[in-house]
Amino acid sequence: MMKTAKVAVLVGSLRRESFSLKIAKILKSVSPEELSLDVIDISELALYNQDLEDENREPASWKVFRDTIKKYDALLFVTPEHNRSVPAVLKNAIDIGSRPYGKSVWDGKPGAVVSVSPGAIGGFGANHHLRQTLVFLNVLTMPQPEAYIGSVHTLLDEKGKMTNAGALKFLTSFMSAFAKWAERHI
């Protein structure tokens, strides 16, 4: 039995009623006790610009974010799809965490990806674009089970609670698999 793994949850949507955030909260509620999940706020991160780094003018939000991610054992990305890819806010957070070169906060951490969409294919494009980036950053991304939550708006009630027993069972099994994955790679 491993110690409780601290998991940083990065949500790729800033919308107050974000389906991704609602799913992230459900994932937290169905997580086994071996995982402790915290949603990390990425809404205030300034856009990445290497000139700011080169000139020692990095925004304080970058340092706070990097220091925060360093404290976590594992990573969970919950994201919508924007134009068959990852939303800009999430990509910006990933870029900030990967810099300066050679000091990536992502390196070697186990991770998992959940994509969420009102569309039928569940954010497949965003999921795979994100996986491609995570491979480059040496995030040990769980290969199976994959999680594409399609038609998400039909699975939740007006308060964001899961109403579909099959989907809830899947998310529960996904988090159990992620706990085992994290334990193997921490």
Secondary structure, 3 states (H helix, E strand, C coil): CCCCEEEEEEECCCCCCCHHHHHHHHHHHHCCCCEEEEEECCCCCCCCCHHHHHCCCCCHHHHHHHHHHHCCCEEEEEECCECCECCHHHHHHHHHHHCCCCCCCCCCCEEEEEEECCCCCCCHHHHHHHHHHHHHCCCEECCCCCEEECCHHHCECCCCCECCHHHHHHHHHHHHHHHHHHHHHC
